[in-house]
Amino acid sequence: MATETVAKPRTSARVHVQRFGTFLSGMIMPNIGAFIAWGLITALFIEKGWLPVPQLGGFGETGGKPNIGLVGPMITYLLPLLIGYTGGKMVYDVRGGVVGAIGTMGVIVGAGIPMFIGAMIMGPLGGWTMKKIDSIWDGKIRPGFEMLVNNFSAGIWGALLALLGFYGISPLVTAFSTAAGNFVQFLVHNGLLPLTSIFIEPAKVLFLNNAINHGVLTPLGIQQSLAQGKSILFLLEANPGPGLGLLLAYAFFGRGAAKASAPGAAIIQFLGGIHEIYFPYVLMRPLLILGTMAGGMTGIATLAITNSGLVAPAAPGSIFAVLAQTSRDSYVGVILSVVLAATVSFLVSSVILRTTKHSDEVDLSDATSRMEQMKGKKSSVASTLTGAGTGAGAAAGAGGVGVLAGPVRNIVFACDAGMGSSAMGASVLRNKIKAAGFPDVKVTNASIANLTDTYDVVITHQDLTERAKPATSSAVHYSVDNFMSSPRYDEIVELVRESNTEGAMAAEAGAGAGTARGAHAAAAPVDAAPAAAGAAAATAPAAGGEVLARESVVLNGSATTRDAAIDEAGRLLLARGAVDEGYIAAMHEREASVSTYMGSFLAIPHGTNAAKDHIRKSAVSVIRYPEGIDWNGKEVKFVVGVAGINNEHLHILSSIAKVFTNKEQVARLEAATSEDEVLELFGKVNA
């Protein structure tokens, strides 16, 4: 049974960890420029740097006084204070940022070492507590005293937080940092550090890496870099080699859209440092995580053996950023780690791709959608893989269901290719809405890849809804499993009626537009009464022109299975010169993704969105199976093959939809004794 998609989804543990990681990275990422600046100054001006300068590097004496330099103060004070301020600001704007920075200063002075973890605690704590304190006297301050109260409350509370940081937080964080550092050293000394890739690589694909990378590795790496001049920890997650190897394997041994898009994705990943571009490829073939894990382990082992590392975080994980932050004595080791990581990842991934079954563009699109759902928002780079639409609400995140802000004016029925299922569904719903007295409501159809966030209501097959949501997050979503006679259509008609009636809008003010209605609309039936009959030869061109020809109508199909029926419908299109052989294969791929069963004994197989290059002209084939065939557990007696360029085929699909929403017309089709009767019937319903 079809389900309404307005229920609030359960929040998994993974999502909570993901949100925590996103919050941590939100404190680090805005300040990455400062980390990079510190790294460049360190690489250039320290005593072992490329251009040693005592006054800048902080070594030696000038005028009998030790040089302080820039390196020490930046890492001890500037970077933690920036993190603390950013964390407080995230919680309570600038006011929270200021209080968070004050509290962070207490941790810095109390510990005497770079306090990045302490800053990530004190910053948000300062913002949150200041927000709670302000709420106590919100609206109770006498006019003229607002500035006095606000400034002194922030100052007093900030001072108390600094003391808390000095005496309470700094010892705890110091102990944690020491323990974590000792654990890392244990892994290094015992050759176990490469095993971290077993956790890091899957975490990256699941968007859990921020909690690990920015919460632990970057702070520990900074402290290690300060003591040793470099750190291997900066490359545990940021090494671009494993992802590059995976994408190159797809470029050589992949298929379809995955193979075609892999080279471009490799450039974005390796040079641009946007690692999320390769995540859909792993989600499409989960076994490939073994390739990235093997590559990651190889890269880490190489760094450990050559005693190589970076002086500061490489963000984003581009080869340019990696080389810019590489320690002076580590270029050979770092470059070798990237090359070997890519090589091993390529070899392992290639074996997996060559020895297991492939899937194609549909899987890549689905995997991209799943990745964006896990990420919690639209991916601006991953959409280049599948041509996913963007819009005002694209970043709102997968799974969001909008609430109507006004009358329903624009409805879209979306499917994978946008030329078969969606066209039929749109035609049925359009007729119902017109019959209900709302001819001005626009009902269109489109492929999911071309959706934008400009619709009031979006209807999809229940297997495609999650793919449609990210690009149309502000719309109300409905899922159906029967395109011809879904009960959801009556609910949508009722939604249109209520949203376009002032009295109903007033009575329903504040109610969620996506809430399932308790009573179905008593919509008037579709008027499918035939107009005056004409000659069959004259009627058929009116219905479909050259789209549906007499030679493409078969009254007694020979197929006995679903796949054979798809082949039979596709061969009719091929015989018309409308498609090439590749389109028939794409029809099977489309069916494997989402069933084209429409209800009312009808199926309309058609190709995937990527198969439009195999279409030479628009055409429709109609085959009748009097005994019926099994179509994924549903009985099908009519198979309509569809190949459409632009909107040339939509006219005949609208006619077909009108026929199959009327039981009398379906009965006439079942009883037809000639091809001309079929052509006449489709022509008359659209007269």
Secondary structure, DSSP 8 states (H G I E B T S, - for coil): ---BTTS-----HHHHHHHHHHHHHHHHGGGHHHHHHHHHHHHHHSTTSSS--HHHHT-SEETTEE--TTHHHIIIIIHHHHHHHHHHHHHHHHHHHHHHHHHHHHHHHHH-S--HHHHHHHHHHHHHHHHHHHHHSTTTS-TT-HHHHHHHHHHHHHHHHHHHIIIIIHHHHHHHHHHHHHHHHHHHHTT-GGGGHHHHHHHHHTT-HHHHIIIIIHHHHHHHHHHHS-BGGGHHHH-SHHHHHHHHHHHHH--HHHHHHHHHHHHHHHHH--GGGGHHHHHHSGGGHHHHHHHHHHHHHHHHHHT--BSS--SS--HHHHHHTB-TT-HHHHHHHHHHHHHHHHHHHHHHHHHS----HHHHHHHHHHHHHHHTS--TTTHHHHT----TTGGG-TT-----SS---EEEEEESSSSSHHHHHHHHHHHHHHHTT-TTSEEEEEEGGG--S--SEEEEETTTHHHHTGGGTTSEEEEES-TTT-HHHHHHHHHHHHHT-HHHHHHTTT--TTS--SS----------------HHHHHHHHHTTSS-GGGEESS----SHHHHHHHHHHHHHHTTSB-HHHHHHHHHHHHHS--EEETTEE--B--GGGGGGBSS-EEEEEEEEEEEEETTEEEEEEEEEE-STTTTHHHHHHHHHHHT-HHHHHHHHH--SHHHHHHHHHHTT-
